[in-house]
Amino acid sequence: MCFACFFFFAIGVTMKEAIDLCKLIEQFGSEDRCRMYLEQLRWHGGVRCLKCQSEKVYPILGRNQYVCDSCSYQFSVTAGTIFHDTHLPLWKWFLATYLLCESRKGMSANQIHRTLGVSYKTSWYLCHRIRAAMAETGHKLTGTVEVDETYIGGKQHGHKGQLKNKSAVIGIRERGGHLHFIKADNVNQQSVYDIIARNVDTSVEVIMTDESKLYNFSTTAHRKARHESVNHSADEYVRYEDITVSTNTVESAFSLLKRGIVGTWHRVSTKHLSAYLQEMTWRFNNRKNPYLFRDTMLKLIASSNVEYKTLTAA
């Protein structure tokens, strides 16, 4: 048994083990244990050179690094990941990641700042790097999907409540499956269809919407799908046919998003709205996943670092 495998056997950490906060604190209370866990997730059976993939690598004593015997390349387990060059202890990364992915409505940077005892600037940057890693790409929805739009932020003006200073969010939810939230810069038939085309497979069977004229699929690649709508303006919210026609499930996801904004984040800027949507959908789509922490850590390992200047650029 290799040393890494023996170490994991000794502390009871496995890649398939569900974890709670008590286990997290018990098992990852030191930098060495955090690094060993990252190595187990990244390399499974043993450390390999990041440059030539050779297994002939040796630890450099006192430096938390390895050197490759084949190409002399020196590297660490955090090289090329979102943890690269971090000055924050890894156990604080682990704790922040756990809190963000296990809190149903998320956790604010201000709360992370108080919980971890770091500056607000550090906690804000930390949260945004974790959110960046939570992005899901390439997953297209099928079966029966519900589509709706909502508006986030700003205030309504005028007696008819015109939607000024608000950001549009398109919600697409597959019944019994995934949810996608997408920030829309423009809300018209073409922009909405472009979003649907990127997120819904052409094999989709049923698309359910409200009565809005935004949803017209007669000339699109989804025209073969059955399109059902409910008339909210006539107080119709559900209709029972051979299938239940409604947009209630995507609207319930919108409700959770808005509770997160009002109760947790309090204020979300248009600039960073997409990042918060990524976090919410990742957590929602993995709400029944007992290994959510492990899978989130795998996303962090696979993600490159996001620079502070990039997040704060105009």
LOMAR-363526 format. One record per residue (C-alpha): residue in three letters; z negated, x, y; residue number from 1. Coordinates in pm, whole numbers, plus 50000, padded with zeros to 5 digits. Layout:
// residues N
{rest->Ala zz->Z xx->X yy->Y nr->NUM}
...
// end
This chain:
// residues 314
{rest->Met zz->50000 xx->50000 yy->50000 nr->1}
{rest->Cys zz->50100 xx->50141 yy->50340 nr->2}
{rest->Phe zz->49833 xx->50192 yy->50605 nr->3}
{rest->Ala zz->49964 xx->49904 yy->50820 nr->4}
{rest->Cys zz->49956 xx->49662 yy->50524 nr->5}
{rest->Phe zz->49605 xx->49779 yy->50432 nr->6}
{rest->Phe zz->49492 xx->49731 yy->50792 nr->7}
{rest->Phe zz->49622 xx->49376 yy->50802 nr->8}
{rest->Phe zz->49464 xx->49299 yy->50465 nr->9}
{rest->Ala zz->49132 xx->49429 yy->50595 nr->10}
{rest->Ile zz->49125 xx->49218 yy->50911 nr->11}
{rest->Gly zz->49281 xx->48911 yy->50750 nr->12}
{rest->Val zz->49591 xx->48891 yy->50969 nr->13}
{rest->Thr zz->49915 xx->48768 yy->50815 nr->14}
{rest->Met zz->50239 xx->48663 yy->50974 nr->15}
{rest->Lys zz->50208 xx->48311 yy->50831 nr->16}
{rest->Glu zz->49848 xx->48251 yy->50933 nr->17}
{rest->Ala zz->49769 xx->47969 yy->51175 nr->18}
{rest->Ile zz->49530 xx->48078 yy->51448 nr->19}
{rest->Asp zz->49277 xx->47922 yy->51680 nr->20}
{rest->Leu zz->49094 xx->48064 yy->51980 nr->21}
{rest->Cys zz->48797 xx->48190 yy->51778 nr->22}
{rest->Lys zz->49025 xx->48372 yy->51532 nr->23}
{rest->Leu zz->49225 xx->48513 yy->51822 nr->24}
{rest->Ile zz->48917 xx->48666 yy->51985 nr->25}
{rest->Glu zz->48782 xx->48790 yy->51652 nr->26}
{rest->Gln zz->49106 xx->48946 yy->51526 nr->27}
{rest->Phe zz->49265 xx->49077 yy->51845 nr->28}
{rest->Gly zz->48974 xx->49205 yy->52049 nr->29}
{rest->Ser zz->49108 xx->49561 yy->52072 nr->30}
{rest->Glu zz->49429 xx->49732 yy->52174 nr->31}
{rest->Asp zz->49472 xx->49889 yy->51830 nr->32}
{rest->Arg zz->49462 xx->49553 yy->51655 nr->33}
{rest->Cys zz->49707 xx->49402 yy->51902 nr->34}
{rest->Arg zz->49948 xx->49691 yy->51851 nr->35}
{rest->Met zz->49920 xx->49664 yy->51473 nr->36}
{rest->Tyr zz->50001 xx->49294 yy->51492 nr->37}
{rest->Leu zz->50305 xx->49357 yy->51711 nr->38}
{rest->Glu zz->50422 xx->49623 yy->51465 nr->39}
{rest->Gln zz->50384 xx->49380 yy->51176 nr->40}
{rest->Leu zz->50584 xx->49115 yy->51360 nr->41}
{rest->Arg zz->50853 xx->49355 yy->51479 nr->42}
{rest->Trp zz->50905 xx->49571 yy->51173 nr->43}
{rest->His zz->50754 xx->49380 yy->50880 nr->44}
{rest->Gly zz->50763 xx->49638 yy->50599 nr->45}
{rest->Gly zz->50734 xx->49951 yy->50812 nr->46}
{rest->Val zz->50812 xx->50116 yy->51145 nr->47}
{rest->Arg zz->51178 xx->50199 yy->51206 nr->48}
{rest->Cys zz->51337 xx->50405 yy->51482 nr->49}
{rest->Leu zz->51464 xx->50188 yy->51765 nr->50}
{rest->Lys zz->51762 xx->50419 yy->51817 nr->51}
{rest->Cys zz->51892 xx->50507 yy->51469 nr->52}
{rest->Gln zz->51689 xx->50266 yy->51249 nr->53}
{rest->Ser zz->51558 xx->50552 yy->51037 nr->54}
{rest->Glu zz->51232 xx->50490 yy->50849 nr->55}
{rest->Lys zz->51137 xx->50858 yy->50880 nr->56}
{rest->Val zz->50907 xx->50813 yy->51179 nr->57}
{rest->Tyr zz->50565 xx->50959 yy->51245 nr->58}
{rest->Pro zz->50285 xx->50865 yy->51486 nr->59}
{rest->Ile zz->50217 xx->51084 yy->51789 nr->60}
{rest->Leu zz->49843 xx->51124 yy->51794 nr->61}
{rest->Gly zz->49665 xx->50987 yy->52099 nr->62}
{rest->Arg zz->49978 xx->50837 yy->52258 nr->63}
{rest->Asn zz->50039 xx->50504 yy->52079 nr->64}
{rest->Gln zz->50392 xx->50625 yy->52015 nr->65}
{rest->Tyr zz->50615 xx->50730 yy->51727 nr->66}
{rest->Val zz->50873 xx->51005 yy->51694 nr->67}
{rest->Cys zz->51180 xx->50981 yy->51474 nr->68}
{rest->Asp zz->51231 xx->51271 yy->51235 nr->69}
{rest->Ser zz->51606 xx->51202 yy->51223 nr->70}
{rest->Cys zz->51698 xx->51184 yy->51592 nr->71}
{rest->Ser zz->51372 xx->51294 yy->51766 nr->72}
{rest->Tyr zz->51359 xx->50969 yy->51965 nr->73}
{rest->Gln zz->51012 xx->50876 yy->52088 nr->74}
{rest->Phe zz->50914 xx->50511 yy->52123 nr->75}
{rest->Ser zz->50630 xx->50261 yy->52102 nr->76}
{rest->Val zz->50604 xx->49909 yy->51962 nr->77}
{rest->Thr zz->50633 xx->49766 yy->52315 nr->78}
{rest->Ala zz->50953 xx->49958 yy->52403 nr->79}
{rest->Gly zz->51240 xx->49727 yy->52489 nr->80}
{rest->Thr zz->51018 xx->49419 yy->52488 nr->81}
{rest->Ile zz->50860 xx->49207 yy->52758 nr->82}
{rest->Phe zz->50547 xx->49423 yy->52720 nr->83}
{rest->His zz->50730 xx->49739 yy->52826 nr->84}
{rest->Asp zz->50538 xx->49946 yy->53084 nr->85}
{rest->Thr zz->50272 xx->49678 yy->53123 nr->86}
{rest->His zz->49945 xx->49788 yy->53282 nr->87}
{rest->Leu zz->49764 xx->49483 yy->53146 nr->88}
{rest->Pro zz->49568 xx->49524 yy->52821 nr->89}
{rest->Leu zz->49751 xx->49370 yy->52528 nr->90}
{rest->Trp zz->49453 xx->49156 yy->52431 nr->91}
{rest->Lys zz->49483 xx->48984 yy->52770 nr->92}
{rest->Trp zz->49853 xx->48924 yy->52700 nr->93}
{rest->Phe zz->49756 xx->48770 yy->52367 nr->94}
{rest->Leu zz->49493 xx->48546 yy->52523 nr->95}
{rest->Ala zz->49722 xx->48431 yy->52806 nr->96}
{rest->Thr zz->50001 xx->48356 yy->52559 nr->97}
{rest->Tyr zz->49766 xx->48152 yy->52342 nr->98}
{rest->Leu zz->49635 xx->47953 yy->52638 nr->99}
{rest->Leu zz->49986 xx->47874 yy->52766 nr->100}
{rest->Cys zz->50132 xx->47768 yy->52435 nr->101}
{rest->Glu zz->49831 xx->47571 yy->52309 nr->102}
{rest->Ser zz->49738 xx->47383 yy->52630 nr->103}
{rest->Arg zz->49923 xx->47051 yy->52603 nr->104}
{rest->Lys zz->50001 xx->47028 yy->52973 nr->105}
{rest->Gly zz->50012 xx->47402 yy->53035 nr->106}
{rest->Met zz->49775 xx->47619 yy->53235 nr->107}
{rest->Ser zz->49807 xx->47726 yy->53595 nr->108}
{rest->Ala zz->49823 xx->48087 yy->53711 nr->109}
{rest->Asn zz->49506 xx->48021 yy->53908 nr->110}
{rest->Gln zz->49323 xx->47919 yy->53591 nr->111}
{rest->Ile zz->49455 xx->48224 yy->53405 nr->112}
{rest->His zz->49339 xx->48435 yy->53701 nr->113}
{rest->Arg zz->48984 xx->48300 yy->53664 nr->114}
{rest->Thr zz->48982 xx->48305 yy->53283 nr->115}
{rest->Leu zz->49110 xx->48661 yy->53235 nr->116}
{rest->Gly zz->48948 xx->48813 yy->53542 nr->117}
{rest->Val zz->49274 xx->48949 yy->53684 nr->118}
{rest->Ser zz->49424 xx->48908 yy->54030 nr->119}
{rest->Tyr zz->49624 xx->48596 yy->54109 nr->120}
{rest->Lys zz->49936 xx->48808 yy->54158 nr->121}
{rest->Thr zz->49893 xx->48956 yy->53810 nr->122}
{rest->Ser zz->49830 xx->48618 yy->53648 nr->123}
{rest->Trp zz->50130 xx->48460 yy->53825 nr->124}
{rest->Tyr zz->50357 xx->48742 yy->53711 nr->125}
{rest->Leu zz->50213 xx->48728 yy->53359 nr->126}
{rest->Cys zz->50271 xx->48353 yy->53327 nr->127}
{rest->His zz->50630 xx->48378 yy->53445 nr->128}
{rest->Arg zz->50710 xx->48655 yy->53200 nr->129}
{rest->Ile zz->50574 xx->48447 yy->52913 nr->130}
{rest->Arg zz->50771 xx->48144 yy->53035 nr->131}
{rest->Ala zz->51089 xx->48354 yy->53047 nr->132}
{rest->Ala zz->51043 xx->48441 yy->52680 nr->133}
{rest->Met zz->51002 xx->48074 yy->52585 nr->134}
{rest->Ala zz->51362 xx->47990 yy->52671 nr->135}
{rest->Glu zz->51554 xx->47818 yy->52392 nr->136}
{rest->Thr zz->51931 xx->47857 yy->52381 nr->137}
{rest->Gly zz->52211 xx->47738 yy->52159 nr->138}
{rest->His zz->52030 xx->47443 yy->52002 nr->139}
{rest->Lys zz->52248 xx->47131 yy->52028 nr->140}
{rest->Leu zz->52104 xx->46788 yy->51961 nr->141}
{rest->Thr zz->52250 xx->46547 yy->51707 nr->142}
{rest->Gly zz->52178 xx->46208 yy->51552 nr->143}
{rest->Thr zz->52045 xx->45960 yy->51807 nr->144}
{rest->Val zz->51969 xx->46105 yy->52150 nr->145}
{rest->Glu zz->51826 xx->45953 yy->52465 nr->146}
{rest->Val zz->51934 xx->46074 yy->52809 nr->147}
{rest->Asp zz->51766 xx->46003 yy->53140 nr->148}
{rest->Glu zz->51705 xx->46166 yy->53477 nr->149}
{rest->Thr zz->51401 xx->46204 yy->53697 nr->150}
{rest->Tyr zz->51320 xx->46372 yy->54027 nr->151}
{rest->Ile zz->51050 xx->46630 yy->54085 nr->152}
{rest->Gly zz->50877 xx->46734 yy->54408 nr->153}
{rest->Gly zz->50938 xx->46648 yy->54772 nr->154}
{rest->Lys zz->50866 xx->46316 yy->54937 nr->155}
{rest->Gln zz->51060 xx->45996 yy->54964 nr->156}
{rest->His zz->51181 xx->45909 yy->55314 nr->157}
{rest->Gly zz->51291 xx->45581 yy->55467 nr->158}
{rest->His zz->51227 xx->45222 yy->55370 nr->159}
{rest->Lys zz->51445 xx->45258 yy->55058 nr->160}
{rest->Gly zz->51284 xx->45586 yy->54957 nr->161}
{rest->Gln zz->51584 xx->45817 yy->54967 nr->162}
{rest->Leu zz->51541 xx->46112 yy->54732 nr->163}
{rest->Lys zz->51525 xx->46399 yy->54979 nr->164}
{rest->Asn zz->51377 xx->46743 yy->54905 nr->165}
{rest->Lys zz->51356 xx->46657 yy->54538 nr->166}
{rest->Ser zz->51492 xx->46840 yy->54234 nr->167}
{rest->Ala zz->51672 xx->46645 yy->53964 nr->168}
{rest->Val zz->51580 xx->46700 yy->53599 nr->169}
{rest->Ile zz->51795 xx->46570 yy->53314 nr->170}
{rest->Gly zz->51599 xx->46493 yy->52999 nr->171}
{rest->Ile zz->51769 xx->46476 yy->52659 nr->172}
{rest->Arg zz->51558 xx->46393 yy->52356 nr->173}
{rest->Glu zz->51670 xx->46372 yy->51996 nr->174}
{rest->Arg zz->51479 xx->46102 yy->51814 nr->175}
{rest->Gly zz->51257 xx->46276 yy->51564 nr->176}
{rest->Gly zz->51372 xx->46613 yy->51694 nr->177}
{rest->His zz->51404 xx->46843 yy->51992 nr->178}
{rest->Leu zz->51367 xx->46783 yy->52363 nr->179}
{rest->His zz->51568 xx->46954 yy->52639 nr->180}
{rest->Phe zz->51481 xx->46948 yy->53010 nr->181}
{rest->Ile zz->51753 xx->47082 yy->53240 nr->182}
{rest->Lys zz->51735 xx->47127 yy->53616 nr->183}
{rest->Ala zz->52042 xx->46973 yy->53780 nr->184}
{rest->Asp zz->52160 xx->47112 yy->54114 nr->185}
{rest->Asn zz->52391 xx->46814 yy->54160 nr->186}
{rest->Val zz->52364 xx->46467 yy->54012 nr->187}
{rest->Asn zz->52705 xx->46310 yy->53953 nr->188}
{rest->Gln zz->52909 xx->46210 yy->53650 nr->189}
{rest->Gln zz->53069 xx->46551 yy->53607 nr->190}
{rest->Ser zz->52752 xx->46759 yy->53643 nr->191}
{rest->Val zz->52558 xx->46527 yy->53410 nr->192}
{rest->Tyr zz->52834 xx->46540 yy->53152 nr->193}
{rest->Asp zz->52849 xx->46922 yy->53174 nr->194}
{rest->Ile zz->52477 xx->46931 yy->53096 nr->195}
{rest->Ile zz->52519 xx->46692 yy->52805 nr->196}
{rest->Ala zz->52815 xx->46893 yy->52673 nr->197}
{rest->Arg zz->52601 xx->47209 yy->52665 nr->198}
{rest->Asn zz->52308 xx->47041 yy->52494 nr->199}
{rest->Val zz->52445 xx->46764 yy->52270 nr->200}
{rest->Asp zz->52673 xx->46826 yy->51973 nr->201}
{rest->Thr zz->52999 xx->46630 yy->51958 nr->202}
{rest->Ser zz->52891 xx->46498 yy->51617 nr->203}
{rest->Val zz->52612 xx->46296 yy->51782 nr->204}
{rest->Glu zz->52606 xx->45939 yy->51649 nr->205}
{rest->Val zz->52436 xx->45742 yy->51928 nr->206}
{rest->Ile zz->52369 xx->45820 yy->52294 nr->207}
{rest->Met zz->52120 xx->45593 yy->52472 nr->208}
{rest->Thr zz->52085 xx->45577 yy->52850 nr->209}
{rest->Asp zz->51994 xx->45333 yy->53124 nr->210}
{rest->Glu zz->52253 xx->45132 yy->53315 nr->211}
{rest->Ser zz->52331 xx->45412 yy->53565 nr->212}
{rest->Lys zz->52699 xx->45481 yy->53634 nr->213}
{rest->Leu zz->52623 xx->45849 yy->53579 nr->214}
{rest->Tyr zz->52662 xx->45792 yy->53206 nr->215}
{rest->Asn zz->53025 xx->45730 yy->53121 nr->216}
{rest->Phe zz->53154 xx->45899 yy->52808 nr->217}
{rest->Ser zz->53489 xx->45719 yy->52771 nr->218}
{rest->Thr zz->53695 xx->46027 yy->52863 nr->219}
{rest->Thr zz->53469 xx->46302 yy->52729 nr->220}
{rest->Ala zz->53436 xx->46489 yy->52402 nr->221}
{rest->His zz->53147 xx->46253 yy->52317 nr->222}
{rest->Arg zz->53360 xx->45939 yy->52350 nr->223}
{rest->Lys zz->53343 xx->45873 yy->51974 nr->224}
{rest->Ala zz->52966 xx->45840 yy->51990 nr->225}
{rest->Arg zz->52817 xx->45495 yy->52014 nr->226}
{rest->His zz->52685 xx->45445 yy->52368 nr->227}
{rest->Glu zz->52401 xx->45197 yy->52420 nr->228}
{rest->Ser zz->52220 xx->45131 yy->52747 nr->229}
{rest->Val zz->51922 xx->44930 yy->52868 nr->230}
{rest->Asn zz->51924 xx->44754 yy->53204 nr->231}
{rest->His zz->51608 xx->44864 yy->53381 nr->232}
{rest->Ser zz->51702 xx->44682 yy->53701 nr->233}
{rest->Ala zz->51685 xx->44356 yy->53502 nr->234}
{rest->Asp zz->51346 xx->44457 yy->53353 nr->235}
{rest->Glu zz->51502 xx->44538 yy->53017 nr->236}
{rest->Tyr zz->51330 xx->44840 yy->52863 nr->237}
{rest->Val zz->51392 xx->44791 yy->52492 nr->238}
{rest->Arg zz->51643 xx->44591 yy->52290 nr->239}
{rest->Tyr zz->51623 xx->44536 yy->51917 nr->240}
{rest->Glu zz->51955 xx->44539 yy->51735 nr->241}
{rest->Asp zz->52047 xx->44726 yy->51417 nr->242}
{rest->Ile zz->51874 xx->45012 yy->51599 nr->243}
{rest->Thr zz->51609 xx->45012 yy->51871 nr->244}
{rest->Val zz->51785 xx->45062 yy->52204 nr->245}
{rest->Ser zz->51564 xx->45227 yy->52467 nr->246}
{rest->Thr zz->51500 xx->45545 yy->52659 nr->247}
{rest->Asn zz->51125 xx->45523 yy->52606 nr->248}
{rest->Thr zz->51085 xx->45847 yy->52411 nr->249}
{rest->Val zz->51253 xx->46066 yy->52673 nr->250}
{rest->Glu zz->51060 xx->45881 yy->52945 nr->251}
{rest->Ser zz->50734 xx->45958 yy->52766 nr->252}
{rest->Ala zz->50831 xx->46327 yy->52775 nr->253}
{rest->Phe zz->50895 xx->46294 yy->53150 nr->254}
{rest->Ser zz->50548 xx->46144 yy->53184 nr->255}
{rest->Leu zz->50395 xx->46449 yy->53014 nr->256}
{rest->Leu zz->50594 xx->46680 yy->53244 nr->257}
{rest->Lys zz->50473 xx->46499 yy->53555 nr->258}
{rest->Arg zz->50112 xx->46504 yy->53437 nr->259}
{rest->Gly zz->50149 xx->46878 yy->53392 nr->260}
{rest->Ile zz->50280 xx->46917 yy->53746 nr->261}
{rest->Val zz->50019 xx->46690 yy->53907 nr->262}
{rest->Gly zz->49720 xx->46786 yy->53694 nr->263}
{rest->Thr zz->49783 xx->47150 yy->53603 nr->264}
{rest->Trp zz->50034 xx->47328 yy->53826 nr->265}
{rest->His zz->49985 xx->47095 yy->54130 nr->266}
{rest->Arg zz->50302 xx->47226 yy->54291 nr->267}
{rest->Val zz->50624 xx->47357 yy->54141 nr->268}
{rest->Ser zz->50891 xx->47519 yy->54358 nr->269}
{rest->Thr zz->51258 xx->47435 yy->54312 nr->270}
{rest->Lys zz->51326 xx->47805 yy->54259 nr->271}
{rest->His zz->51100 xx->47832 yy->53952 nr->272}
{rest->Leu zz->51133 xx->47476 yy->53821 nr->273}
{rest->Ser zz->51358 xx->47585 yy->53533 nr->274}
{rest->Ala zz->51089 xx->47825 yy->53409 nr->275}
{rest->Tyr zz->50829 xx->47547 yy->53397 nr->276}
{rest->Leu zz->51078 xx->47324 yy->53216 nr->277}
{rest->Gln zz->51131 xx->47601 yy->52958 nr->278}
{rest->Glu zz->50759 xx->47628 yy->52899 nr->279}
{rest->Met zz->50714 xx->47251 yy->52865 nr->280}
{rest->Thr zz->51003 xx->47205 yy->52622 nr->281}
{rest->Trp zz->50904 xx->47505 yy->52407 nr->282}
{rest->Arg zz->50552 xx->47370 yy->52373 nr->283}
{rest->Phe zz->50673 xx->47013 yy->52314 nr->284}
{rest->Asn zz->50927 xx->47113 yy->52048 nr->285}
{rest->Asn zz->50659 xx->47313 yy->51866 nr->286}
{rest->Arg zz->50374 xx->47063 yy->51905 nr->287}
{rest->Lys zz->50346 xx->47024 yy->51525 nr->288}
{rest->Asn zz->50402 xx->47392 yy->51449 nr->289}
{rest->Pro zz->50079 xx->47544 yy->51307 nr->290}
{rest->Tyr zz->50219 xx->47892 yy->51372 nr->291}
{rest->Leu zz->50304 xx->47837 yy->51737 nr->292}
{rest->Phe zz->50117 xx->48148 yy->51856 nr->293}
{rest->Arg zz->50295 xx->48372 yy->51607 nr->294}
{rest->Asp zz->50636 xx->48226 yy->51690 nr->295}
{rest->Thr zz->50569 xx->48264 yy->52063 nr->296}
{rest->Met zz->50474 xx->48628 yy->52010 nr->297}
{rest->Leu zz->50803 xx->48678 yy->51824 nr->298}
{rest->Lys zz->50982 xx->48540 yy->52130 nr->299}
{rest->Leu zz->50793 xx->48784 yy->52354 nr->300}
{rest->Ile zz->50889 xx->49078 yy->52132 nr->301}
{rest->Ala zz->51255 xx->48973 yy->52139 nr->302}
{rest->Ser zz->51260 xx->48936 yy->52520 nr->303}
{rest->Ser zz->51325 xx->49215 yy->52765 nr->304}
{rest->Asn zz->51095 xx->49266 yy->53060 nr->305}
{rest->Val zz->51136 xx->49059 yy->53377 nr->306}
{rest->Glu zz->51074 xx->49257 yy->53694 nr->307}
{rest->Tyr zz->50846 xx->49122 yy->53965 nr->308}
{rest->Lys zz->51110 xx->49182 yy->54231 nr->309}
{rest->Thr zz->51352 xx->48962 yy->54035 nr->310}
{rest->Leu zz->51106 xx->48672 yy->54031 nr->311}
{rest->Thr zz->51027 xx->48704 yy->54399 nr->312}
{rest->Ala zz->51380 xx->48765 yy->54527 nr->313}
{rest->Ala zz->51513 xx->48513 yy->54776 nr->314}
// end
